[in-house]
Amino acid sequence: MKQTIAIIGGGAAALSLASFLDSTKFDISLYEKNKALGRKFLVAGKGGFNLTHAEPMDDFVSRYAPKPFLKPALSAFTKDDFRVWLASIGVPTFVGSSNRIYPEKGIKPIEVLRAIEKALVLNKVKIHFNKTWTGWSEKEALLFSDETVATSDLCIFALGGGSWKITGSDGSWLSEFKKAGIKTNAFEASNCAFEVKWKGAILDKFAGKPLKNIRITCQDKTQKGEVVLTKFGLEGNAIYALSPEIRKQVSKGTAQITVDFKPTFSVEALLEKLTTTKAKNSTDCLKHELNLSALQIGLIRSYLTKDEFLNKETLSQKIKNFPIQIDGIAHIDEAISTVGGIDLKEINSNFELIKKPNSYCIGEMLDWDAPTGGYLLQACFSMGYHLAEHLNKE
Ligand SMILES: Cc1cc2nc3c(=O)[nH]c(=O)nc-3n(C[C@H](O)[C@H](O)[C@H](O)COP(=O)(O)OP(=O)(O)OC[C@H]3O[C@@H](n4cnc5c(N)ncnc54)[C@H](O)[C@@H]3O)c2cc1C
């Protein structure tokens, strides 16, 4: 007789698991609270649909916190495996200029989802919509809000994080795990906008404008990329990647970041340029010889005193180390991802709950962190594959 498997949740991690489970061994049922699968997957698709990232494995793995936790899953199902699998279901991908990997041009997010859904149908997965899991009965059966009850030999939770509640991933399951004596950590925003109290004149002129080709540093972590200056503060890949460091500092008050507006120049090279320039003044040199944008020059001019701006040594140093104070973090519901959820001490290396044998947790509902840019979806797909591989072997 086949063993029965219940998968709760129908997002990225669950879709991966359900595709890779061996349906000759398992009778697979998936329960999703919405009337459709992959709502957050589709939301991710709106902003570019960055499925994974092409950087080498060691660098790739180093993006995750805590570092060693996801290495086995990421090694079992690498970005290349992900691309090969996507191609096999009719979704060819390409590596963009930033090393991010996307579905080939013209392939819409909904088409990627449909291709995965087709893989689920081929794998004989029974999908039950409008099924909100609400907890366990005394006999460990699965309870749903429509008062139905399900039992299964194995149960895999893939309930997602706590942002973008509209997609169904509202984190309301946290209390049920807590009640069952499983340690959970409160959700916090990651990959989100950070609050900066800009001087008024900067916002009037530059709100919505990007700072490109910059490097941001917080504590000992540094990230190249771009950010957009907004009314709230700053958002974009260069600051998202520093979420853990900034979050830690903001929890104690404020965080300090520094921006390098000219990563390809040293302070000495900048000073040389500023002192030997034929431009009529420093502003012209910044604009025409160092190619700083109007926003970069605007920030430097607004935040430096006149004496500091005229002192070429100070000016060179500030171009390389422009300090910005972060005063807060965006609301959790607006974050691309969250940290918090099931404490990693509660699961073993196969994502099985130590206190609830035969129950597993995968995806963003576990307490790990990674920058956006393909790392989140890759981790969810890798966890789904890794767990399927483990169960198929049993
Ligand atoms: C705006 C935005 C942009 C993003 N862009 C990217 C990107 O470009 N690249 C990238 O790698 N990642 C991106 N992400 C992150 C990525 O989408 C998530 O990390 C990923 O979807 C998490 O997968 P998951 O399976 O763990 O959870 P989810 O995809 O959130 O799925 C969880 C599922 O469980 C269901 N559920 C929840 N509670 C219950 C319950 N009680 N009963 C039954 N079902 C339940 C939910 O309805 C949901 O369908 C983005 C996210 C957002 C919000």
The ligand as an ORCA input file, in Angstrom:
! r2SCAN-3c Opt
* xyz 0 1
  C       6.773     41.335     -3.913
  C       7.606     40.075     -3.844
  C       8.599     39.861     -4.791
  C       9.402     38.727     -4.705
  N      10.370     38.549     -5.650
  C      11.176     37.467     -5.565
  C      12.160     37.249     -6.549
  O      12.266     37.966     -7.571
  N      13.012     36.200     -6.371
  C      12.921     35.362     -5.296
  O      13.724     34.432     -5.175
  N      11.943     35.514     -4.387
  C      11.082     36.549     -4.494
  N      10.089     36.706     -3.564
  C      10.015     35.774     -2.416
  C       9.357     34.447     -2.777
  O       8.177     34.663     -3.519
  C       9.036     33.694     -1.471
  O      10.207     33.578     -0.690
  C       8.495     32.297     -1.762
  O       7.281     32.392     -2.482
  C       8.233     31.530     -0.461
  O       7.720     30.266     -0.793
  P       6.956     29.364      0.272
  O       6.483     28.173     -0.457
  O       7.802     29.182      1.464
  O       5.741     30.246      0.737
  P       4.554     30.910     -0.114
  O       4.930     31.044     -1.535
  O       4.209     32.127      0.645
  O       3.398     29.829     -0.031
  C       2.747     29.490      1.160
  C       1.355     29.002      0.804
  O       0.724     28.478      1.975
  C      -0.627     28.881      1.990
  N      -1.090     28.877      3.386
  C      -0.702     29.694      4.390
  N      -1.337     29.371      5.526
  C      -2.128     28.309      5.230
  C      -3.017     27.512      6.000
  N      -3.212     27.762      7.302
  N      -3.673     26.496      5.398
  C      -3.479     26.221      4.069
  N      -2.651     26.954      3.295
  C      -1.972     27.978      3.870
  C      -0.603     30.269      1.387
  O      -1.867     30.647      0.883
  C       0.450     30.109      0.304
  O      -0.101     29.741     -0.931
  C       9.217     37.801     -3.656
  C       8.200     37.990     -2.727
  C       7.384     39.117     -2.821
  C       6.287     39.312     -1.810
*
